[in-house]
Amino acid sequence: MSEKLLLDTCAIIWIAMNEPIKPEARAAMKAAIDSEEKVRVSPISAWELGLLSAKGRLAATKSPIGIFGDVITTAGIRVEALSPEVLIESSFLPGTLHRDPADRILIATARMFGLTLVTRDRTILDYAQAGHVNALAC
């Protein structure tokens, strides 16, 4: 069985903008889709895309709605639940992690649903290296 994957917001942006993704991450995403496991995205990424755009930090030709919409309408992608339990768990993550609420919610989602977080975020990758979440560099 393939890994169950959750895309970090940065991965969503890279994919939507047709930027190169590491071969290991691309293979893992293909395997998840081929196994009908689907690749998951979190609604918090839509919020984060909006914030990045509003702050002028989203260097994209598409709007945040366009980016998120394109990704979630892609075959093999599904939106994962953003439950009150995930939101509460994001406040009680083990170890040391920065206070970025979107990253904390993505990590809590990955932990709660047994997902591997696909990301380029060095802080999240370091947090995974410490054994607190599964992550795959993209």
FIKEKOL-794492 format. One record per residue (C-alpha): residue number from 1; residue in three letters; z, x, y. Coordinates in nm, 2 decimals, always signed. Layout:
<rs>
<r><pos>NUM</pos><code>ALA</code><up>Z</up><east>X</east><north>Y</north></r>
...
</rs>
This chain:
<rs>
<r><pos>1</pos><code>MET</code><up>+0.00</up><east>+0.00</east><north>+0.00</north></r>
<r><pos>2</pos><code>SER</code><up>-0.08</up><east>+0.12</east><north>+0.35</north></r>
<r><pos>3</pos><code>GLU</code><up>+0.17</up><east>+0.18</east><north>+0.63</north></r>
<r><pos>4</pos><code>LYS</code><up>+0.26</up><east>-0.11</east><north>+0.85</north></r>
<r><pos>5</pos><code>LEU</code><up>+0.17</up><east>-0.01</east><north>+1.20</north></r>
<r><pos>6</pos><code>LEU</code><up>+0.27</up><east>-0.10</east><north>+1.56</north></r>
<r><pos>7</pos><code>LEU</code><up>+0.07</up><east>+0.03</east><north>+1.85</north></r>
<r><pos>8</pos><code>ASP</code><up>+0.25</up><east>+0.17</east><north>+2.14</north></r>
<r><pos>9</pos><code>THR</code><up>+0.11</up><east>+0.07</east><north>+2.48</north></r>
<r><pos>10</pos><code>CYS</code><up>-0.04</up><east>+0.41</east><north>+2.53</north></r>
<r><pos>11</pos><code>ALA</code><up>-0.23</up><east>+0.37</east><north>+2.20</north></r>
<r><pos>12</pos><code>ILE</code><up>-0.35</up><east>+0.03</east><north>+2.31</north></r>
<r><pos>13</pos><code>ILE</code><up>-0.49</up><east>+0.19</east><north>+2.63</north></r>
<r><pos>14</pos><code>TRP</code><up>-0.66</up><east>+0.47</east><north>+2.45</north></r>
<r><pos>15</pos><code>ILE</code><up>-0.82</up><east>+0.24</east><north>+2.19</north></r>
<r><pos>16</pos><code>ALA</code><up>-0.93</up><east>-0.01</east><north>+2.46</north></r>
<r><pos>17</pos><code>MET</code><up>-1.09</up><east>+0.27</east><north>+2.66</north></r>
<r><pos>18</pos><code>ASN</code><up>-1.26</up><east>+0.42</east><north>+2.36</north></r>
<r><pos>19</pos><code>GLU</code><up>-1.07</up><east>+0.74</east><north>+2.40</north></r>
<r><pos>20</pos><code>PRO</code><up>-1.04</up><east>+0.98</east><north>+2.10</north></r>
<r><pos>21</pos><code>ILE</code><up>-0.76</up><east>+0.90</east><north>+1.85</north></r>
<r><pos>22</pos><code>LYS</code><up>-0.63</up><east>+1.16</east><north>+1.60</north></r>
<r><pos>23</pos><code>PRO</code><up>-0.81</up><east>+1.13</east><north>+1.27</north></r>
<r><pos>24</pos><code>GLU</code><up>-0.48</up><east>+1.06</east><north>+1.09</north></r>
<r><pos>25</pos><code>ALA</code><up>-0.39</up><east>+0.77</east><north>+1.31</north></r>
<r><pos>26</pos><code>ARG</code><up>-0.75</up><east>+0.63</east><north>+1.29</north></r>
<r><pos>27</pos><code>ALA</code><up>-0.73</up><east>+0.66</east><north>+0.91</north></r>
<r><pos>28</pos><code>ALA</code><up>-0.39</up><east>+0.49</east><north>+0.90</north></r>
<r><pos>29</pos><code>MET</code><up>-0.52</up><east>+0.20</east><north>+1.12</north></r>
<r><pos>30</pos><code>LYS</code><up>-0.83</up><east>+0.16</east><north>+0.90</north></r>
<r><pos>31</pos><code>ALA</code><up>-0.61</up><east>+0.15</east><north>+0.58</north></r>
<r><pos>32</pos><code>ALA</code><up>-0.38</up><east>-0.11</east><north>+0.73</north></r>
<r><pos>33</pos><code>ILE</code><up>-0.67</up><east>-0.33</east><north>+0.83</north></r>
<r><pos>34</pos><code>ASP</code><up>-0.85</up><east>-0.28</east><north>+0.49</north></r>
<r><pos>35</pos><code>SER</code><up>-0.53</up><east>-0.38</east><north>+0.30</north></r>
<r><pos>36</pos><code>GLU</code><up>-0.50</up><east>-0.69</east><north>+0.52</north></r>
<r><pos>37</pos><code>GLU</code><up>-0.17</up><east>-0.55</east><north>+0.64</north></r>
<r><pos>38</pos><code>LYS</code><up>-0.30</up><east>-0.57</east><north>+1.00</north></r>
<r><pos>39</pos><code>VAL</code><up>-0.21</up><east>-0.35</east><north>+1.29</north></r>
<r><pos>40</pos><code>ARG</code><up>+0.05</up><east>-0.50</east><north>+1.51</north></r>
<r><pos>41</pos><code>VAL</code><up>+0.10</up><east>-0.51</east><north>+1.89</north></r>
<r><pos>42</pos><code>SER</code><up>+0.40</up><east>-0.63</east><north>+2.08</north></r>
<r><pos>43</pos><code>PRO</code><up>+0.39</up><east>-0.88</east><north>+2.37</north></r>
<r><pos>44</pos><code>ILE</code><up>+0.60</up><east>-0.62</east><north>+2.56</north></r>
<r><pos>45</pos><code>SER</code><up>+0.28</up><east>-0.41</east><north>+2.58</north></r>
<r><pos>46</pos><code>ALA</code><up>+0.11</up><east>-0.68</east><north>+2.79</north></r>
<r><pos>47</pos><code>TRP</code><up>+0.41</up><east>-0.67</east><north>+3.03</north></r>
<r><pos>48</pos><code>GLU</code><up>+0.39</up><east>-0.29</east><north>+3.04</north></r>
<r><pos>49</pos><code>LEU</code><up>+0.01</up><east>-0.29</east><north>+3.11</north></r>
<r><pos>50</pos><code>GLY</code><up>+0.08</up><east>-0.53</east><north>+3.40</north></r>
<r><pos>51</pos><code>LEU</code><up>+0.35</up><east>-0.30</east><north>+3.54</north></r>
<r><pos>52</pos><code>LEU</code><up>+0.13</up><east>+0.01</east><north>+3.51</north></r>
<r><pos>53</pos><code>SER</code><up>-0.16</up><east>-0.17</east><north>+3.68</north></r>
<r><pos>54</pos><code>ALA</code><up>+0.06</up><east>-0.30</east><north>+3.96</north></r>
<r><pos>55</pos><code>LYS</code><up>+0.19</up><east>+0.05</east><north>+4.02</north></r>
<r><pos>56</pos><code>GLY</code><up>-0.16</up><east>+0.20</east><north>+4.03</north></r>
<r><pos>57</pos><code>ARG</code><up>-0.09</up><east>+0.40</east><north>+3.71</north></r>
<r><pos>58</pos><code>LEU</code><up>-0.35</up><east>+0.23</east><north>+3.49</north></r>
<r><pos>59</pos><code>ALA</code><up>-0.67</up><east>+0.43</east><north>+3.52</north></r>
<r><pos>60</pos><code>ALA</code><up>-0.89</up><east>+0.18</east><north>+3.36</north></r>
<r><pos>61</pos><code>THR</code><up>-1.20</up><east>-0.02</east><north>+3.45</north></r>
<r><pos>62</pos><code>LYS</code><up>-1.06</up><east>-0.33</east><north>+3.28</north></r>
<r><pos>63</pos><code>SER</code><up>-0.77</up><east>-0.55</east><north>+3.39</north></r>
<r><pos>64</pos><code>PRO</code><up>-0.45</up><east>-0.55</east><north>+3.20</north></r>
<r><pos>65</pos><code>ILE</code><up>-0.54</up><east>-0.90</east><north>+3.07</north></r>
<r><pos>66</pos><code>GLY</code><up>-0.88</up><east>-0.77</east><north>+2.96</north></r>
<r><pos>67</pos><code>ILE</code><up>-0.73</up><east>-0.47</east><north>+2.78</north></r>
<r><pos>68</pos><code>PHE</code><up>-0.47</up><east>-0.67</east><north>+2.60</north></r>
<r><pos>69</pos><code>GLY</code><up>-0.71</up><east>-0.95</east><north>+2.52</north></r>
<r><pos>70</pos><code>ASP</code><up>-0.97</up><east>-0.72</east><north>+2.38</north></r>
<r><pos>71</pos><code>VAL</code><up>-0.72</up><east>-0.55</east><north>+2.15</north></r>
<r><pos>72</pos><code>ILE</code><up>-0.56</up><east>-0.87</east><north>+2.02</north></r>
<r><pos>73</pos><code>THR</code><up>-0.89</up><east>-1.04</east><north>+1.95</north></r>
<r><pos>74</pos><code>THR</code><up>-1.01</up><east>-0.74</east><north>+1.74</north></r>
<r><pos>75</pos><code>ALA</code><up>-1.03</up><east>-0.81</east><north>+1.37</north></r>
<r><pos>76</pos><code>GLY</code><up>-0.72</up><east>-0.67</east><north>+1.19</north></r>
<r><pos>77</pos><code>ILE</code><up>-0.49</up><east>-0.69</east><north>+1.49</north></r>
<r><pos>78</pos><code>ARG</code><up>-0.20</up><east>-0.93</east><north>+1.52</north></r>
<r><pos>79</pos><code>VAL</code><up>+0.07</up><east>-0.99</east><north>+1.78</north></r>
<r><pos>80</pos><code>GLU</code><up>+0.42</up><east>-0.92</east><north>+1.63</north></r>
<r><pos>81</pos><code>ALA</code><up>+0.71</up><east>-1.14</east><north>+1.72</north></r>
<r><pos>82</pos><code>LEU</code><up>+0.93</up><east>-1.05</east><north>+2.02</north></r>
<r><pos>83</pos><code>SER</code><up>+1.25</up><east>-1.22</east><north>+1.92</north></r>
<r><pos>84</pos><code>PRO</code><up>+1.59</up><east>-1.23</east><north>+2.08</north></r>
<r><pos>85</pos><code>GLU</code><up>+1.71</up><east>-1.02</east><north>+1.79</north></r>
<r><pos>86</pos><code>VAL</code><up>+1.46</up><east>-0.74</east><north>+1.88</north></r>
<r><pos>87</pos><code>LEU</code><up>+1.56</up><east>-0.76</east><north>+2.24</north></r>
<r><pos>88</pos><code>ILE</code><up>+1.93</up><east>-0.73</east><north>+2.16</north></r>
<r><pos>89</pos><code>GLU</code><up>+1.87</up><east>-0.45</east><north>+1.91</north></r>
<r><pos>90</pos><code>SER</code><up>+1.68</up><east>-0.25</east><north>+2.18</north></r>
<r><pos>91</pos><code>SER</code><up>+2.02</up><east>-0.22</east><north>+2.36</north></r>
<r><pos>92</pos><code>PHE</code><up>+2.19</up><east>-0.06</east><north>+2.05</north></r>
<r><pos>93</pos><code>LEU</code><up>+1.94</up><east>+0.20</east><north>+1.92</north></r>
<r><pos>94</pos><code>PRO</code><up>+2.10</up><east>+0.50</east><north>+1.76</north></r>
<r><pos>95</pos><code>GLY</code><up>+2.08</up><east>+0.85</east><north>+1.89</north></r>
<r><pos>96</pos><code>THR</code><up>+1.97</up><east>+0.96</east><north>+2.24</north></r>
<r><pos>97</pos><code>LEU</code><up>+1.67</up><east>+0.80</east><north>+2.40</north></r>
<r><pos>98</pos><code>HIS</code><up>+1.56</up><east>+0.74</east><north>+2.75</north></r>
<r><pos>99</pos><code>ARG</code><up>+1.62</up><east>+0.40</east><north>+2.92</north></r>
<r><pos>100</pos><code>ASP</code><up>+1.26</up><east>+0.28</east><north>+2.93</north></r>
<r><pos>101</pos><code>PRO</code><up>+1.29</up><east>-0.08</east><north>+2.83</north></r>
<r><pos>102</pos><code>ALA</code><up>+0.94</up><east>-0.12</east><north>+2.69</north></r>
<r><pos>103</pos><code>ASP</code><up>+0.98</up><east>+0.19</east><north>+2.47</north></r>
<r><pos>104</pos><code>ARG</code><up>+1.32</up><east>+0.07</east><north>+2.35</north></r>
<r><pos>105</pos><code>ILE</code><up>+1.17</up><east>-0.28</east><north>+2.26</north></r>
<r><pos>106</pos><code>LEU</code><up>+0.88</up><east>-0.12</east><north>+2.08</north></r>
<r><pos>107</pos><code>ILE</code><up>+1.12</up><east>+0.10</east><north>+1.88</north></r>
<r><pos>108</pos><code>ALA</code><up>+1.35</up><east>-0.19</east><north>+1.80</north></r>
<r><pos>109</pos><code>THR</code><up>+1.05</up><east>-0.39</east><north>+1.69</north></r>
<r><pos>110</pos><code>ALA</code><up>+0.93</up><east>-0.10</east><north>+1.46</north></r>
<r><pos>111</pos><code>ARG</code><up>+1.28</up><east>-0.06</east><north>+1.31</north></r>
<r><pos>112</pos><code>MET</code><up>+1.34</up><east>-0.44</east><north>+1.26</north></r>
<r><pos>113</pos><code>PHE</code><up>+1.00</up><east>-0.50</east><north>+1.08</north></r>
<r><pos>114</pos><code>GLY</code><up>+0.97</up><east>-0.17</east><north>+0.90</north></r>
<r><pos>115</pos><code>LEU</code><up>+0.67</up><east>-0.06</east><north>+1.11</north></r>
<r><pos>116</pos><code>THR</code><up>+0.54</up><east>+0.29</east><north>+1.20</north></r>
<r><pos>117</pos><code>LEU</code><up>+0.49</up><east>+0.32</east><north>+1.58</north></r>
<r><pos>118</pos><code>VAL</code><up>+0.15</up><east>+0.48</east><north>+1.67</north></r>
<r><pos>119</pos><code>THR</code><up>+0.20</up><east>+0.67</east><north>+1.99</north></r>
<r><pos>120</pos><code>ARG</code><up>+0.14</up><east>+0.98</east><north>+2.20</north></r>
<r><pos>121</pos><code>ASP</code><up>+0.47</up><east>+0.95</east><north>+2.38</north></r>
<r><pos>122</pos><code>ARG</code><up>+0.65</up><east>+1.28</east><north>+2.32</north></r>
<r><pos>123</pos><code>THR</code><up>+1.00</up><east>+1.12</east><north>+2.37</north></r>
<r><pos>124</pos><code>ILE</code><up>+0.93</up><east>+0.86</east><north>+2.09</north></r>
<r><pos>125</pos><code>LEU</code><up>+0.78</up><east>+1.13</east><north>+1.86</north></r>
<r><pos>126</pos><code>ASP</code><up>+1.09</up><east>+1.34</east><north>+1.91</north></r>
<r><pos>127</pos><code>TYR</code><up>+1.31</up><east>+1.03</east><north>+1.85</north></r>
<r><pos>128</pos><code>ALA</code><up>+1.12</up><east>+0.98</east><north>+1.52</north></r>
<r><pos>129</pos><code>GLN</code><up>+1.16</up><east>+1.35</east><north>+1.43</north></r>
<r><pos>130</pos><code>ALA</code><up>+1.54</up><east>+1.29</east><north>+1.46</north></r>
<r><pos>131</pos><code>GLY</code><up>+1.50</up><east>+1.02</east><north>+1.19</north></r>
<r><pos>132</pos><code>HIS</code><up>+1.56</up><east>+0.71</east><north>+1.41</north></r>
<r><pos>133</pos><code>VAL</code><up>+1.21</up><east>+0.54</east><north>+1.38</north></r>
<r><pos>134</pos><code>ASN</code><up>+0.89</up><east>+0.60</east><north>+1.19</north></r>
<r><pos>135</pos><code>ALA</code><up>+0.61</up><east>+0.72</east><north>+1.42</north></r>
<r><pos>136</pos><code>LEU</code><up>+0.26</up><east>+0.86</east><north>+1.39</north></r>
<r><pos>137</pos><code>ALA</code><up>+0.10</up><east>+1.07</east><north>+1.66</north></r>
<r><pos>138</pos><code>CYS</code><up>-0.23</up><east>+0.94</east><north>+1.79</north></r>
</rs>
